[in-house]
Amino acid sequence: MSAQLEKQSSSQASFLHNVRRVFRTVPPIPSDLDLTGKTALVTGSNVGLGLECSRHFLKLRASRLILAVRSLKKGETAAQGLRAEFPDSQIDVWELDMLSFRSVQAFAARCNKELDRLHVAVLNAGFGTAKFERAEEGRRREVTLQVNYLATALLAVLLIPKMKPTVASPDPARLTIVASDAGLGAKIKDPGEGGILDSLDKPDGYFGFAQYAYSKLLIVMFIAKLAESIDPTDVIINCTNPAATKGTAFLSNVDGGLMKSLLSFWLNTMGRSAVDAARIYVHSSLVLGKESHGSFTEWDIRPWPVMMYGEDGRRFVDKLWKETLEELSFAGIAGVLETVKH
């Protein structure tokens, strides 16, 4: 990450800067993009941004699209509309519950078994809640932390082996994880001898919007570190940010009547349409090249979150990486990384 981007990190994390970016026109999808013969995957794809991203991929002639959804019934409803619109593409609906590590592992195993190769994956599924709740699996972490960070990190790693180039398909695959500008200025206190994940897993003082921002900060940190182990000629990995978008479920994690009302007004009057915001997903996953590997992107490469810079930031990222590998050790994640690292 260049020194120039580091200098811009504080200003680009500001609220006013991100407001201004919403009013910038999202670039059109280049006319020469073509997904013929390729398989694409989008999580959380039965509604909103995930559905619109899926539609963009089908317009680019993806031969096969996998809608990864929590509810098969809702997924099939979405798929029926897409199949009518794009009859030449194979559109599958596969179950994926990001609250469940078992579901994530089963989904990745199905990809490994049933796909020749996965060419493009956009991990869009996310979660937020104003109330502190615990997942039912693993160490029963708080649900926002579980879905937006731990399960997403696990799925990202487990998909990589199936994304590596083959003789028949030698170009690099693309793995894009949806982050958020909410995490750009978020700061997590280093707990010292304690665990970072443990420090974010306490009901006392829980605030839904802050937890959402922390979870999105953590996933950018993890992806930046993951990219160090993966050759971008095999898989280009980056994070993307759709910014304020009309009609999203973002407000479900906002506490308090006044704040929720203000954010609702902002999103629904000033936010981008889901169609435009999903073009950012496409731009990050198909247009940006190896230069975006490990980066935080919108339709261009942006600075990492402020907290990732400097010696303290690097130490925090390294500590988080080690904690996460240990937390996900039940899935053999270290062994998977060993087989795919360059």
Protein Blocks (a to p, Z undefined) as FASTA:
>chain_A
ZZklmmmmmmmmpmklmmmmmmpccddddfkbccehiacddehilgcjllmmmmmmmmno
pabdcdddfblmlmmmmmmmmmmmmmmbccddddddfkbmklmmmmmmmmmmmpmbdfbd
cdfbccddfbdcddfehjopafklmmmmmmmmmmmmmmmmmmpccfklmbccdddddddf
klmmgccddehjacfklmmmcfghpafklmmmmmmmmmmmmmmmmmmmpcfklpccdddd
ebjaehiaklmmpgcjklmmmmmmmmmmmmccfklmmmmmmmmmmmpcfklgopacfkbc
cdddfklgcjklmmmmmmmmmmmmmmmmmnommmmmmmmpZZ
